[in-house]
Amino acid sequence: MSFTFVQADICPVDQASHMKDHVSKRILRWLDPGSVLLLAAIVVGLYNFIDWSRVASLDFSIVITYWRPLTTAAAMTISITATALILGLLIGVGLAVLLELPIGPLRYIINIYIELWRNTPLIVQLFWVHFGLPALTGVSTTAYQSGLLALTLQSSAYLADIARAGIQAVPKGQWDAIKALSLPGRTKWLEVILPQALKVMIPPLGNLAVSFLNGSALLGVLNVGELMTVSAKISDYTSKPVEIMTVVALLYLTINLITTHFTNRLERFTQRRP
Amino acid sequence: MISFNTDEIVRNLPELWIGLQYTLVLVFVSLAVGTVIGLAACLGRLLGRGLLSTLCTGYTTIFRGIPETVLMFWLYYCAPLLGGVRPSSMAAALVAMSLYLGAMLSEVFRGGILAVPKGQTEAARSLGIPEVWVWINVILPQAFRIVIPPLIGVAALAVKVSGIASTIGVTELVYQANIIAGQSYRYFELFTAVGLFYFMILFPMSMLAKRYERKLAMRTR
């Protein structure tokens, strides 16, 4: 109680100066020497390397002129990534379940499949699928089909690996309980193991979604028609690459941040309910 | 299946070897620069307050969220329009990869340092050990061990990302294969060969990372 009296005794002028002191202290604490140094370096770098008259002449209205192709292309990027990830999830979980079966040769083949697709760059896979595979199968695919196929193949391999880790993270007691109750295979996988494994898989799945969204920009080399293709075409056509590419980069960044946000929320949501 | 022409690969091995050299230069230089950037960003984020840590967090978020393809394209085609510097394709690819890998590595380092059990640092501090020695003798040795498998992962990522440099015309492995295949239309043979080259580099790395991870898991259990 006495404490409040003391507070009330300070006259408004004193309080104001006290507040000012506090604010300046906070600003000082916010600007420690390291950050000041870094800021100075950035400012000097920007001043020396950037031609400000060029920056002033940038015309971002070009983005508004071309908003329709850009948004449809962004939608295509999202849809192709999402399709590849969903198909990859189905195939990957299937492969991970098959890996748990005690069939030696099958396990061997699946492991080779996973390692082959995980340990080659996406760009090589894209060229291989688009130009090489038709020589093998005789069926030539459109750029969209081969892009989706390459993304799906790679994501299925990554997701099989993630799903395997998820399945192995299911506590041993659960497996013992399944055996003790002699649950049939369907119930065992669909109602006991996989729901728990999927919960563990969410954080790596979010990372994978971001890396595949970034990877999907590579489909531009095949002219698939997603964001990278379209933005490269527009910047060629209008000869204003700076405006277009900066906005496209920010667009990718925004999509990635939203994805990360939602995976984080999903993770929290699944962990809240035991 | 049409005849698999191994002749085509053998005949072009010298060109592919040149490409592989460029790939290795890209990987090693960008990893070295990226490590420096990553360490600085990670320490700035962990030790700095306020603005410094905000800047470092912003850096990692931005460069992890922008596709490497877009980054390289931006640095090669757009940066010359803004400033007086006109980078060669190699320089643009190196800068883009260093920035990207720096962001990845700063996350890896941060993860490693934060993964050191809290009891360790608390014990060291309560014994009155100076902060510098807490870092040198307690935190960093333990963090280093935790960080090795993801570090190998980032190195593998560098190898994979280096292929993207072909889109701006660096004459590395994918670019060479593309040029050669464009002449004879032997895409299947050449890209199988290139894929195998990459596989031979990347597979041992991922095996090593996996083995080390298993070892670590056993030690901590």
Interface residues (C-beta under 8 A of the other chain):
Chain A: R29 W30 L31 D32 G34 S35 L38 L39 F49 I50 D51 R54 V55 E115 L116 R118 N119 T120 P121 L122 I123 V124 Q125 F127 W128 F131 G132 L133 A135 L136 V210 L213 N214 G215 S216 A217 L218 G220 V221 M228 A232 S235 P241 V242 M245 T246 V248 A249 Y252 L253 N256 L257
Chain B: M1 I2 G44 L47 G48 R49 G50 L51 L52 L55 T61 I62 R64 G65 I66 P67 E68 T69 V70 L71 F73 W74 Y77 C78 L81 L82 G83 G84 V85 A156 V159 K160 V161 S162 G163 I164 S166 T167 V174 A177 N178 A181 Y187 F188 E189 F191 T192 V194 G195 Y198 F199 L202 F203 S206
